[in-house]
Amino acid sequence: MKKLKKMVQIILLPVFLTGCMNIDQHILDDVQLVTGAAYKYVDDDTIELTAVFPNYQPDGSVKNETLTTTAILNKENRDKQSLQSDKPMVSGKLEVALYDRETAEKGIIELMDTLSRDPSIGANVYLAILDGNPKEVLSKQYGNIDNGIFLSNLIEQNVETGLIHKTNLHIFKYKLYAEGIDPMLPIIEQKEGKLNIKAIGLFEDDKLVDQIEQEKFFFLTLLLEPKGQKDAYAIKTKEGRKASIENIKSVRKYDIPKPMTSSEIKININIKAIIREYSNGTVNKEKIKKIENELKEEIEKKSEEMIREFQEKGIDPLGIGEEVRTRTRKWDQKKWKELYPEIKITVQAKVKILEAGVIE
């Protein structure tokens, strides 16, 4: 009898699963899944909210759709958008929240808190700055999916390849409220009909104050990640040749012998990589050694320049203060703010090329 019951359960299982799939599909057909939201202050009090959602076509393709409203409260905006939609708007699938540059410069904490207070929105939602008018930029189609998913994929794949450092709602909030570290967000622009990550925005508290350009992304991620892996970096040698350094693995460690003093702080970076391409065709052991030394010098020079700029602006996106805080019981946020701009911070790099294609 037990065997018969088990056989009946196995036979009926696909039927139940098919029924569940049909129910889920009906649910999807009956709601408007908001995948992206963009915020812009049109004056000191009024918020323009652009919601992004997919419109599934009969042929299986996806058309990007947007709704834009203005109101003083975000709840008012959501109500207005609901009145313009033929289906209930649901935020549980929100993938990315965007803020235009002017809004980010004023401060995003109040707008960000509306996401945190919504129990249907997860802490892994990506945040980003949008260069341009959100309503105009997001109304265009950039891929075969809606722009919320497209932007989420754009950020995620660049995090996975090591080009940018991971950040989301949870990470941003942690860095915003923690002592000794400041948040950062990717800055996205529309250029020649395409969306791309043009820079990394640096924050003081919840306000955008500076940015790191694309050519410095490599050095920023080396400094940020205790252990990192990056797809590639192209170096131009002193001889004018170009080498593509790939499969880059890095380890970063801090040397802070006297925390909460003005003594020197050292950041040690060890790198192992391979050379996949070289503009002169082949490389020999002597050339490999030169490339190792030149990459070491470039990492140290560019990284130290970047750190000095951070110190001059009084921002700490690398979390050097947090590294100090974890090493002392005498942490004092106010005192650290005074010490930070004056401390000598040096970077020491070690580079080892493990493989170089064809070697002479």
C-alpha positions in Angstrom: 0.0 0.0 0.0 2.8 2.4 0.9 4.5 1.6 -2.4 1.3 2.4 -4.3 1.0 5.7 -2.5 4.5 6.6 -3.4 4.0 5.7 -7.0 0.8 7.9 -7.1 2.8 10.8 -5.6 5.6 10.5 -8.2 3.0 10.4 -11.0 1.1 13.4 -9.8 4.2 15.5 -8.9 4.7 16.9 -12.5 1.0 17.8 -12.6 1.3 19.8 -9.4 4.5 21.5 -10.6 2.9 22.4 -13.9 -0.1 23.8 -11.9 2.3 25.9 -9.8 4.1 27.2 -12.9 0.8 28.2 -14.4 -0.2 30.0 -11.2 3.1 31.8 -11.1 2.7 32.8 -14.7 -0.8 34.2 -14.0 0.6 36.1 -11.1 3.3 37.6 -13.3 0.6 38.5 -15.9 -1.5 40.3 -13.3 1.2 42.6 -11.7 3.7 45.2 -12.9 7.1 44.1 -11.6 9.2 47.3 -11.0 12.9 46.4 -11.7 14.4 49.8 -11.5 13.7 53.2 -9.8 15.4 56.5 -10.4 15.1 59.5 -8.1 15.7 63.2 -9.0 14.9 66.3 -6.9 13.2 68.9 -9.2 13.3 71.4 -6.4 14.1 71.4 -2.7 11.0 69.4 -1.8 9.7 67.7 -4.9 10.9 64.3 -6.0 10.7 63.0 -9.6 10.4 59.2 -9.5 10.9 57.1 -12.7 9.8 53.5 -12.4 11.2 50.9 -14.9 9.4 47.6 -15.6 9.2 45.0 -18.4 6.4 44.7 -20.8 6.3 41.0 -22.1 5.3 40.8 -25.7 3.3 38.0 -27.4 6.4 36.9 -29.3 8.4 36.4 -26.1 10.4 39.7 -26.4 10.6 42.2 -23.7 9.9 45.9 -24.2 11.2 48.4 -21.7 8.5 50.6 -20.1 8.7 53.6 -17.7 6.4 55.7 -15.6 7.4 59.1 -14.3 5.6 61.1 -11.6 6.5 64.0 -9.2 5.5 64.5 -5.6 6.8 65.6 -2.3 6.6 62.1 -0.7 7.6 58.8 -2.4 4.4 57.3 -1.2 2.5 59.9 -3.2 4.6 59.1 -6.3 3.9 55.4 -5.9 0.1 56.1 -5.6 0.2 58.4 -8.7 2.0 55.7 -10.7 -0.5 53.1 -9.6 -3.3 55.3 -10.9 -1.6 55.3 -14.3 -1.0 51.6 -14.5 -3.4 48.9 -15.6 -1.8 46.4 -13.1 -0.7 46.6 -9.4 2.9 47.8 -9.2 5.1 45.5 -7.2 8.6 46.5 -5.9 9.7 43.0 -4.7 11.8 42.5 -7.9 13.6 45.8 -7.7 17.1 45.3 -9.0 18.6 48.8 -9.0 18.0 52.3 -7.6 19.5 55.3 -9.4 20.1 58.9 -8.3 20.9 61.7 -10.7 24.2 63.6 -10.0 22.6 66.8 -8.6 20.4 64.7 -6.2 23.5 62.7 -5.1 25.4 65.9 -4.4 22.6 67.1 -2.2 22.4 63.8 -0.3 20.6 60.6 -0.8 20.0 59.3 2.8 16.3 60.2 2.9 15.6 58.6 -0.5 17.7 55.6 0.4 15.8 55.1 3.6 12.5 54.7 1.7 14.1 51.5 0.2 15.2 50.2 3.6 11.8 50.7 5.1 10.1 48.7 2.3 10.0 45.0 3.6 9.5 43.8 0.0 12.9 45.2 -1.2 16.1 43.3 -0.4 19.3 44.7 0.9 21.2 43.5 -2.3 19.6 46.1 -4.5 22.3 47.9 -6.5 22.6 51.6 -6.1 24.2 53.9 -8.7 24.5 57.5 -9.8 23.1 58.4 -13.2 24.7 61.2 -15.3 21.8 62.7 -17.2 18.1 63.0 -16.9 16.6 59.7 -15.5 13.3 60.1 -17.3 15.0 60.6 -20.7 17.8 58.0 -20.2 15.7 55.2 -18.9 12.9 55.6 -21.5 15.2 54.2 -24.2 15.8 50.5 -24.9 19.4 49.3 -24.4 19.1 45.5 -24.7 16.6 42.7 -25.2 15.5 43.1 -21.5 14.1 46.0 -19.5 16.5 48.6 -18.2 16.2 47.6 -14.6 17.6 44.1 -15.3 20.0 45.5 -17.9 21.6 48.0 -15.4 21.8 45.3 -12.7 23.6 43.0 -15.1 25.9 45.8 -16.2 27.0 46.4 -12.6 27.1 42.7 -11.6 29.3 41.5 -14.5 31.8 44.4 -13.9 32.0 43.4 -10.2 32.5 39.7 -11.1 35.4 40.6 -13.5 37.0 42.7 -10.9 36.7 46.0 -12.8 34.7 47.7 -10.0 34.2 47.0 -6.3 30.9 45.5 -5.1 28.4 47.9 -3.5 24.7 47.6 -2.9 22.1 49.0 -0.4 23.5 46.9 2.5 27.1 47.8 1.8 26.4 51.5 1.2 24.4 51.8 4.5 27.2 50.0 6.4 29.9 52.4 5.1 27.6 55.4 5.7 27.2 54.7 9.4 30.5 53.0 10.2 33.4 55.0 11.6 36.6 55.2 9.5 35.2 54.5 6.0 33.1 56.4 3.4 30.8 54.9 0.8 31.1 54.9 -3.0 28.8 54.1 -6.0 29.3 53.5 -9.7 28.4 56.5 -12.0 26.6 55.4 -15.2 26.2 57.5 -18.3 24.6 57.3 -21.7 27.1 57.6 -24.5 26.5 57.1 -28.2 23.2 55.3 -27.4 24.8 52.9 -24.8 25.0 52.8 -21.1 28.4 52.4 -19.5 30.1 52.8 -16.1 32.1 56.0 -16.5 33.4 56.5 -13.0 33.2 55.6 -9.3 31.5 58.3 -7.2 33.0 59.0 -3.8 30.9 60.2 -0.9 31.4 62.2 2.3 28.5 61.0 4.5 25.6 60.7 2.0 26.8 63.4 -0.4 28.7 62.8 -3.7 31.9 64.9 -3.5 34.3 63.4 -6.1 34.9 60.6 -8.6 37.5 58.1 -9.8 37.8 57.8 -13.6 37.9 54.5 -15.5 41.7 54.6 -15.9 42.1 54.4 -12.1 39.7 51.5 -11.5 42.5 48.9 -11.5 44.4 50.7 -8.7 41.3 51.4 -6.7 40.2 47.7 -6.6 43.7 46.6 -5.7 43.6 48.9 -2.7 40.1 48.0 -1.7 40.2 44.2 -1.8 42.1 42.0 0.7 42.0 39.2 -1.9 41.0 40.0 -5.4 40.9 38.6 -8.9 40.8 40.7 -12.1 40.4 39.6 -15.7 43.0 42.0 -17.3 45.0 45.2 -17.2 47.0 46.7 -20.1 50.3 48.3 -19.3 52.3 50.6 -21.6 56.0 50.0 -21.0 58.7 52.7 -21.1 59.8 51.3 -24.5 56.3 52.2 -25.8 55.2 48.5 -26.0 51.8 47.3 -24.6 51.4 44.2 -22.6 48.1 42.6 -21.6 48.3 41.3 -18.0 45.6 38.8 -17.3 44.3 36.4 -14.7 45.5 38.8 -12.0 45.4 37.6 -8.4 46.1 40.1 -5.7 46.5 40.1 -1.9 46.5 43.4 0.1 47.7 43.8 3.7 48.1 46.7 6.0 51.1 47.4 8.2 50.0 49.7 11.0 52.6 49.5 13.8 51.3 52.4 15.8 47.6 52.9 15.4 46.0 56.3 16.3 49.4 58.1 15.9 50.9 60.1 13.1 53.3 57.2 12.3 53.5 55.9 8.7 51.0 53.4 7.4 52.1 50.9 4.7 49.8 49.1 2.3 51.4 45.9 0.9 50.1 44.5 -2.4 51.2 41.2 -3.8 50.3 40.4 -7.4 50.5 37.2 -9.5 49.5 37.3 -13.2 50.2 36.1 -16.7 51.0 38.0 -19.9 48.6 37.0 -22.6 49.5 39.6 -25.2 52.6 41.7 -26.0 52.6 44.3 -28.8 56.1 43.1 -30.0 55.0 39.5 -30.5 57.1 37.6 -28.0 58.8 38.3 -24.7 61.9 36.9 -23.0 62.8 36.6 -19.4 64.5 40.0 -19.4 61.4 41.7 -20.8 59.3 39.9 -18.2 61.4 41.3 -15.4 61.1 44.8 -16.8 57.4 44.5 -17.1 57.2 43.3 -13.4 59.3 46.3 -12.3 57.3 48.8 -14.3 54.0 47.5 -13.2 55.2 47.6 -9.6 56.3 51.2 -10.0 53.0 52.2 -11.7 50.9 50.6 -8.9 52.8 52.3 -6.2 52.9 55.7 -7.9 49.2 55.8 -9.0 47.9 54.3 -5.7 49.8 56.8 -3.6 48.6 59.7 -5.7 45.1 58.6 -5.3 45.4 58.2 -1.5 46.9 61.7 -1.2 43.9 63.1 -3.1 41.6 61.3 -0.6 43.5 62.7 2.3 43.3 66.3 0.9 39.5 66.0 0.5 39.1 64.4 3.9 37.4 61.3 2.5 38.3 57.7 3.2 36.8 55.3 0.6 39.5 52.8 1.2 38.5 52.4 4.9 42.0 53.1 6.2 40.4 54.5 9.4 38.5 51.3 9.8 41.8 49.3 9.5 43.2 51.5 12.3 40.0 51.2 14.4 40.2 47.3 14.4 43.8 47.5 15.6 43.3 49.7 18.7 41.2 50.1 21.8 41.9 53.8 21.8 39.9 54.6 18.7 38.7 58.2 18.6 36.7 59.3 15.5 37.4 63.0 16.1 41.1 62.5 16.7 41.3 60.3 13.6 39.7 63.0 11.4 42.5 65.3 12.5 45.3 62.7 12.0 44.2 61.3 8.7 45.1 64.1 6.3 48.7 64.3 7.7 49.7 60.7 8.0 52.2 59.4 5.5 50.6 56.4 3.7 52.8 54.4 1.3 52.1 51.5 -1.0 54.6 48.7 -1.6 53.9 46.3 -4.5 55.3 43.0 -5.5 54.6 41.7 -9.0 55.3 38.1 -10.2 54.6 37.1 -13.8 53.9 33.4 -13.8 53.4 32.8 -17.5 54.0 34.8 -20.7 52.7 32.9 -23.7 55.7 32.4 -26.1 59.0 33.1 -24.3 62.3 33.5 -26.2 
